[in-house]
Amino acid sequence: MKNSFKELKLEELAAKREELRKKYFDLRFQAVVGHVENPLEKRTLRRQIARIETRIRERSAEAAR
């Protein structure tokens, strides 16, 4: 399931990005310690962050025009 971030506003996207980055950092830390329940979650978080950053860049490009 791909999360749809199209309907979110720019401020909401930035907040969601920070939330996912924190979650990704925590997951990386758990991996170093040695306890991760779902190792594939790291990949999905990275991809969600990339999707959000793409949307932010698209909105910034639209606003610059």
C-alpha positions as CSV (number, residue, x, y, z in Angstrom):
1,M,0.0,0.0,0.0
2,K,1.4,3.3,-1.1
3,N,0.5,6.2,1.1
4,S,-1.1,9.1,-0.8
5,F,0.4,12.4,0.2
6,K,-1.2,14.4,-2.7
7,E,-4.0,15.9,-0.6
8,L,-1.7,17.1,2.3
9,K,-0.7,20.8,2.5
10,L,2.9,21.8,2.5
11,E,3.1,22.3,6.3
12,E,1.5,18.9,6.9
13,L,4.0,17.3,4.5
14,A,6.9,18.9,6.4
15,A,5.5,17.7,9.7
16,K,4.9,14.2,8.3
17,R,8.5,14.1,6.9
18,E,9.9,15.0,10.3
19,E,7.8,12.4,12.0
20,L,8.9,9.7,9.6
21,R,12.6,10.7,9.9
22,K,12.4,10.4,13.7
23,K,10.7,7.0,13.3
24,Y,13.4,5.9,10.8
25,F,16.2,7.1,13.1
26,D,14.7,5.1,16.0
27,L,14.4,2.0,13.8
28,R,18.0,2.3,12.8
29,F,19.0,2.6,16.4
30,Q,17.0,-0.5,17.3
31,A,18.8,-2.4,14.4
32,V,22.2,-1.5,15.9
33,V,21.1,-2.6,19.3
34,G,19.9,-5.8,17.7
35,H,16.1,-5.9,18.1
36,V,14.0,-5.2,15.1
37,E,10.6,-6.9,14.6
38,N,10.1,-6.0,11.0
39,P,13.4,-5.3,9.1
40,L,11.5,-4.4,5.9
41,E,9.9,-1.4,7.7
42,K,13.2,0.5,7.3
43,R,12.8,0.3,3.5
44,T,9.2,1.4,3.5
45,L,10.0,4.3,5.8
46,R,12.8,5.4,3.4
47,R,10.5,5.2,0.5
48,Q,7.7,7.2,2.2
49,I,10.2,9.9,3.1
50,A,11.3,10.0,-0.5
51,R,7.7,10.3,-1.7
52,I,7.1,13.2,0.7
53,E,10.2,15.0,-0.3
54,T,9.2,14.6,-4.0
55,R,5.8,16.2,-3.2
56,I,7.5,19.1,-1.3
57,R,9.8,19.8,-4.3
58,E,6.8,19.7,-6.6
59,R,4.9,22.1,-4.5
60,S,7.9,24.4,-4.2
61,A,8.4,24.4,-8.0
62,E,4.7,25.3,-8.5
63,A,4.9,28.1,-6.0
64,A,8.1,29.5,-7.7
65,R,6.3,29.8,-11.0
